[in-house]
């Protein structure tokens, strides 16, 4: 295995971190201890897998020796041959797992996310589907023990969502949801349709890593803050105080509005969080322009042709067009059971990265 030397170095670093965690001087410094514990935890899966690989190598050497010594005992030689085949197969599998574990880590994988869902084409039906897609992600977040906080939302006249922006907080949220961005298309008969015709509507989903404040500093001189009265569906004013906040980032022209809270201060804080995530994503896009296909802008214009996924209700079918995955369990998916889709997407993009790595090697 050509990367055994690198793995030996990683194992050595892991042992050094183990020693640090029992060092009295490190134990006396909470920040140093936390840093060492985090680094050790990140290396543990890779080191455990490497040790399994070394154990297989040792077993292979012993079994080969037994095979060679059993020339006069056909039964023993046959057993040794079977064991060799099993070990070689397991070794190949473990090497594949090691390659995945050694892929460069996405520094955003540990982050919380800012989820934005907007109704696209399809009028009222699109707003109803936007609401159902948001419910799907909310139910999935609940199953993972994550916390969902709505930062901004806008209702349609039929009770759907024109737009919703939410923060999802928990363990490795971005690592699970990062491939969900794009246009989601729905095909079904709307409740208002008298003749049973299937309509097609779309919603756009964006998933952005939520940065720490220190990662994106916003200069107060670079923003303009306007206040206005909150409005409900159809534009009617829902209160007479100027609690809603609109923040314009002057250097980029980005505009964020927030009106869900009755307090202007709370709305301002929420709007700044959304702005910070959008600026961070903009910075990431600039860094990754050369990797166009995988890191393409998620939102698009909401046209039907830009779909990443189709939800076909009459056939209880979901299709992810990027990886050719079709599931006839749409009712379960809409209830938040999306692990099968997320796992398939992660496996696909890991395989793509491995191919790129092999091509570059």
C-alpha positions as MATLAB code, in Angstrom:
seq = 'XXXXXXXXXXXXXXXXXXXXXXXXXXXXXXXXXXXXXXXXXXXXXXXXXXXXXXXXXXXXXXXXXXXXXXXXXXXXXXXXXXXXXXXXXXXXXXXXXXXXXXXXXXXXXXXXXXXXXXXXXXXXXXXXXXXXXXXXXXXXXXXXXXXXXXXXXXXXXXXXXXXXXXXXXXXXXXXXXXXXXXXXXXXXXXXXXXXXXXXXXXXXXXXXXXXXXXXXXXXXXXXXXXXXXXXXXXXXXXXXXXXXXXXXXXXXXXXXXXXXXXXXXXXXXXXXXXXXXXXXXXXXXXXXXXXXXXXXXXXXXXXXXXXXXXXXXXXXXXXXXXXXXXXXXXXXXXXXXXXXXXXXXXXXXXXXXXXXXXXXX';
ca = [
       0.000    0.000    0.000;
       1.690    3.191   -1.238;
       0.337    5.383    1.587;
       1.529    3.110    4.460;
       4.398    5.500    5.243;
       1.990    8.427    5.597;
      -0.281    6.350    7.835;
       2.657    5.366   10.046;
       3.316    9.087   10.591;
      -0.369    9.680   11.413;
      -0.328    6.795   13.919;
       2.770    8.296   15.546;
       1.010   11.672   15.824;
      -2.009    9.906   17.372;
       0.221    8.325   20.047;
       1.789   11.736   20.778;
      -1.678   13.208   21.301;
      -2.557   10.283   23.601;
       0.496   11.090   25.703;
      -0.447   14.787   25.807;
      -3.922   13.934   27.141;
      -2.383   12.362   30.252;
       0.284   15.088   30.668;
      -0.417   17.124   33.885;
       0.614   20.395   32.202;
      -1.942   19.834   29.395;
      -4.625   18.694   31.880;
      -4.135   21.995   33.721;
      -4.876   24.007   30.548;
      -8.495   23.437   29.407;
      -7.932   25.055   25.976;
      -4.816   22.945   25.267;
      -6.559   19.782   26.476;
      -9.627   20.468   24.316;
      -7.455   21.085   21.239;
      -5.499   17.830   21.754;
      -8.683   15.827   22.452;
     -10.334   17.151   19.268;
      -7.249   16.371   17.152;
      -7.051   12.858   18.630;
     -10.762   12.208   18.012;
     -10.379   13.276   14.353;
      -7.470   10.845   13.834;
      -9.001    7.887   15.706;
     -11.137    6.384   12.866;
      -8.160    6.504   10.476;
      -5.720    5.018   13.004;
      -8.184    2.244   13.967;
      -8.630    1.337   10.289;
      -4.850    1.413    9.677;
      -4.310   -0.928   12.644;
      -6.933   -3.272   11.221;
      -5.042   -3.219    7.899;
      -1.757   -4.075    9.679;
      -3.469   -6.948   11.497;
      -4.754   -8.314    8.154;
      -1.220   -8.049    6.704;
       0.136  -10.028    9.681;
      -2.588  -12.697    9.314;
      -1.887  -12.941    5.571;
       1.833  -13.564    6.187;
       1.047  -16.310    8.733;
      -1.566  -17.948    6.488;
       0.774  -17.882    3.452;
       3.442  -19.602    5.525;
       0.912  -22.229    6.681;
      -0.223  -22.748    3.073;
       3.354  -23.280    1.887;
       4.101  -25.708    4.750;
       0.993  -27.817    4.047;
       2.147  -29.374    0.770;
       1.733  -32.882    2.236;
      -1.679  -32.133    3.802;
      -4.213  -31.286    1.059;
      -7.064  -30.613    3.533;
      -4.991  -28.114    5.529;
      -3.702  -26.496    2.329;
      -7.287  -26.058    1.061;
      -8.330  -24.435    4.341;
      -5.336  -22.099    4.211;
      -6.211  -21.208    0.595;
      -9.802  -20.328    1.602;
      -8.518  -18.134    4.414;
      -6.092  -16.401    2.029;
      -8.937  -15.526   -0.340;
     -11.041  -14.171    2.551;
      -8.169  -12.078    3.931;
      -7.238  -10.662    0.505;
     -10.855   -9.656   -0.042;
     -11.012   -7.988    3.391;
      -7.667   -6.259    2.793;
      -8.959   -4.755   -0.460;
     -12.108   -3.539    1.315;
     -10.122   -1.959    4.179;
      -7.767   -0.226    1.726;
     -10.800    1.305    0.007;
     -12.101    2.521    3.383;
      -8.662    3.960    4.207;
      -8.612    5.895    0.929;
     -11.966    7.478    1.799;
     -10.797    8.325    5.339;
      -7.654    9.948    3.884;
      -9.578   12.235    1.521;
      -8.985   15.902    2.350;
     -11.552   16.972    4.934;
     -14.025   19.696    4.052;
     -13.284   22.299    6.757;
     -16.991   23.198    6.811;
     -18.256   19.671    7.576;
     -18.453   20.355   11.319;
     -20.410   23.580   10.874;
     -24.072   24.381   11.449;
     -25.978   25.409    8.324;
     -28.125   28.229    7.080;
     -30.970   26.642    5.081;
     -32.878   28.820    2.595;
     -35.969   27.517    0.770;
     -37.870   29.618   -1.783;
     -40.916   28.925   -3.919;
     -39.920   28.886   -7.608;
     -42.213   28.370  -10.592;
     -45.762   27.187   -9.937;
     -47.482   29.949   -7.966;
     -49.424   28.898   -4.859;
     -48.623   25.223   -5.429;
     -44.884   26.035   -5.253;
     -45.359   27.762   -1.879;
     -47.226   24.728   -0.514;
     -44.413   22.436   -1.677;
     -41.802   24.788   -0.159;
     -43.592   24.344    3.165;
     -43.517   20.532    2.780;
     -39.811   20.525    1.861;
     -39.065   22.628    4.942;
     -41.081   20.168    7.045;
     -39.056   17.281    5.505;
     -35.761   18.861    6.630;
     -37.226   19.793   10.024;
     -38.353   16.211   10.652;
     -34.933   14.911    9.581;
     -33.217   17.408   11.908;
     -35.400   16.187   14.800;
     -34.378   12.580   14.100;
     -30.695   13.643   14.295;
     -31.116   15.590   17.517;
     -30.411   18.901   15.728;
     -32.032   22.245   16.572;
     -33.931   24.242   13.937;
     -34.314   27.991   14.432;
     -36.399   29.970   11.919;
     -34.683   33.297   11.223;
     -37.049   34.641    8.579;
     -40.181   33.433    6.812;
     -42.802   34.758    4.417;
     -46.228   33.109    4.062;
     -48.371   32.960    0.919;
     -52.111   33.671    0.853;
     -52.849   29.885    0.797;
     -50.700   29.174    3.871;
     -47.593   28.000    2.014;
     -44.091   29.443    2.297;
     -42.844   31.988   -0.218;
     -39.507   31.839    1.569;
     -38.004   30.513    4.784;
     -34.496   30.950    6.192;
     -33.517   28.742    9.124;
     -30.408   27.889   11.100;
     -29.877   24.165   11.763;
     -27.489   23.488   14.637;
     -25.995   20.189   15.724;
     -23.228   17.698   15.117;
     -21.739   17.712   11.569;
     -24.894   19.227   10.037;
     -23.151   20.576    6.921;
     -21.478   17.217    6.226;
     -24.946   15.628    5.872;
     -26.873   18.397    4.089;
     -24.283   20.030    1.828;
     -25.488   18.284   -1.355;
     -29.135   19.311   -0.885;
     -28.762   22.675   -2.615;
     -30.465   23.151   -5.981;
     -33.881   23.080   -7.628;
     -36.365   20.529   -6.276;
     -39.235   19.778   -8.678;
     -42.668   18.439   -7.669;
     -45.208   16.715   -9.928;
     -48.691   16.225   -8.510;
     -52.373   17.180   -8.774;
     -52.899   20.371   -6.715;
     -55.822   20.446   -4.276;
     -57.311   23.325   -6.302;
     -57.204   21.393   -9.617;
     -60.727   20.367  -10.662;
     -59.832   18.129  -13.632;
     -57.130   15.979  -12.007;
     -54.279   17.342  -14.141;
     -50.724   16.908  -12.868;
     -48.902   20.219  -12.357;
     -45.152   20.778  -12.151;
     -43.748   23.299   -9.662;
     -40.307   24.005   -8.225;
     -38.633   25.263   -5.083;
     -35.005   26.304   -4.678;
     -32.921   25.124   -1.746;
     -29.609   26.622   -0.623;
     -27.460   25.093    2.125;
     -24.714   27.371    3.427;
     -22.219   26.689    6.224;
     -22.830   29.104    9.093;
     -19.484   30.753    9.894;
     -18.228   31.868   13.282;
     -18.238   35.634   13.786;
     -14.442   35.757   13.615;
     -14.453   34.086   10.169;
     -16.559   36.851    8.592;
     -16.200   40.261   10.154;
     -18.754   42.845    9.008;
     -17.600   46.449    9.239;
     -20.486   48.623   10.518;
     -19.500   51.223    7.877;
     -20.251   48.637    5.151;
     -23.924   48.141    6.027;
     -27.076   50.227    5.810;
     -29.875   49.288    8.210;
     -33.488   50.232    7.382;
     -36.495   49.528    9.589;
     -40.112   49.031    8.527;
     -43.419   47.593    9.748;
     -43.807   43.796    9.526;
     -46.281   42.588    6.895;
     -48.278   39.380    6.560;
     -49.616   37.413    3.543;
     -50.875   39.786    0.855;
     -48.780   42.668    2.200;
     -51.086   43.872    4.992;
     -49.319   45.399    7.982;
     -49.373   43.104   11.024;
     -48.068   45.630   13.536;
     -47.516   49.347   13.787;
     -43.991   49.344   15.218;
     -40.888   49.526   13.055;
     -39.509   46.174   14.269;
     -38.694   44.613   10.863;
     -35.115   45.108    9.690;
     -33.535   45.276    6.242;
     -29.727   45.205    6.061;
     -27.901   46.144    2.851;
     -24.236   45.163    2.528;
     -22.923   48.072    0.483;
     -19.725   46.510   -0.989;
     -21.608   43.485   -2.436;
     -25.189   44.749   -2.746;
     -26.506   41.790   -0.703;
     -29.830   42.545    1.009;
     -31.249   40.594    3.983;
     -34.631   41.257    5.626;
     -35.951   39.845    8.884;
     -39.354   40.533   10.449;
     -40.293   37.407   12.437;
     -39.456   38.836   15.863;
     -41.361   41.671   17.578;
     -38.016   43.097   18.700;
     -35.965   45.188   16.255;
     -32.751   44.149   18.063;
     -33.538   40.430   17.622;
     -34.446   40.896   13.960;
     -31.189   42.781   13.391;
     -29.141   40.007   15.053;
     -30.849   37.336   12.935;
     -30.399   39.337    9.708;
     -26.674   39.750   10.472;
     -26.324   35.953   10.878;
     -27.925   35.382    7.476;
     -25.749   38.088    5.887;
     -22.617   36.577    7.443;
     -23.452   33.139    5.956;
     -24.098   34.597    2.500;
     -20.805   36.527    2.566;
     -18.981   33.385    3.703;
     -20.539   31.351    0.896;
     -19.568   34.081   -1.583;
     -15.970   33.867   -0.333;
     -16.035   30.060   -0.672;
     -17.377   30.295   -4.228;
     -14.554   32.639   -5.221;
     -11.991   30.207   -3.756;
     -13.534   27.255   -5.558;
     -14.400   28.713   -8.970;
     -12.067   26.274  -10.694;
     -14.023   23.286   -9.313;
     -17.086   24.448  -11.198;
     -19.222   21.329  -11.508;
     -19.415   20.226   -7.888;
     -19.402   23.707   -6.349;
     -21.765   25.404   -8.785;
     -24.101   28.029   -7.373;
     -26.969   26.195   -5.708;
     -29.892   28.469   -6.235;
     -30.297   28.977   -9.998;
     -33.354   30.810  -11.263;
     -35.925   28.229  -10.185;
     -36.701   27.138  -13.745;
     -37.996   23.575  -14.156;
     -34.987   22.543  -16.277;
     -32.464   23.172  -13.469;
     -33.734   20.351  -11.292;
     -31.529   18.175   -9.083;
     -34.439   16.089   -7.808;
     -38.037   15.255   -8.757;
     -40.795   14.384   -6.286;
     -43.561   12.555   -8.220;
     -46.561   12.149   -5.903;
     -48.900   10.097   -8.174;
     -46.209    7.394   -8.444;
     -44.854    7.827   -4.860;
     -41.463    8.260   -6.546;
     -38.382   10.340   -5.817;
     -35.560   10.651   -8.363;
     -32.213   12.341   -7.751;
     -31.035   13.226  -11.263;
     -27.365   13.767  -10.332;
     -26.764   10.151   -9.312;
     -29.655    8.350  -11.039;
     -31.196    7.274   -7.715;
     -34.913    6.393   -7.722;
     -36.905    5.495   -4.602;
     -40.577    4.504   -4.543;
     -40.954    5.726   -0.957;
     -41.852    9.375   -1.393;
     -44.269    9.321    1.555;
     -41.393    8.284    3.873;
     -39.050   10.868    2.332;
     -41.527   13.707    2.910;
     -41.729   12.569    6.535;
     -38.009   13.287    6.915;
     -36.591    9.802    6.282;
     -33.858   10.941    3.859;
     -30.786    9.063    5.134;
     -30.766    6.714    2.097;
     -30.586    9.697   -0.283;
     -27.942   11.540    1.751;
     -25.787    8.388    2.097;
     -25.966    7.729   -1.672;
     -24.991   11.338   -2.491;
     -22.062   11.320   -0.041;
     -20.818    7.960   -1.431;
     -21.094    9.285   -5.012;
     -19.106   12.466   -4.350;
     -16.499   10.548   -2.323;
     -16.046    8.209   -5.304;
     -15.650   11.238   -7.599;
     -12.955   12.662   -5.304;
     -11.161    9.291   -5.244;
     -11.197    9.239   -9.060;
      -9.751   12.732   -9.203;
      -7.091   11.707   -6.682;
      -6.176    8.586   -8.684;
      -5.989   10.639  -11.893;
      -3.698   13.173  -10.228;
      -1.470   10.471   -8.675;
];
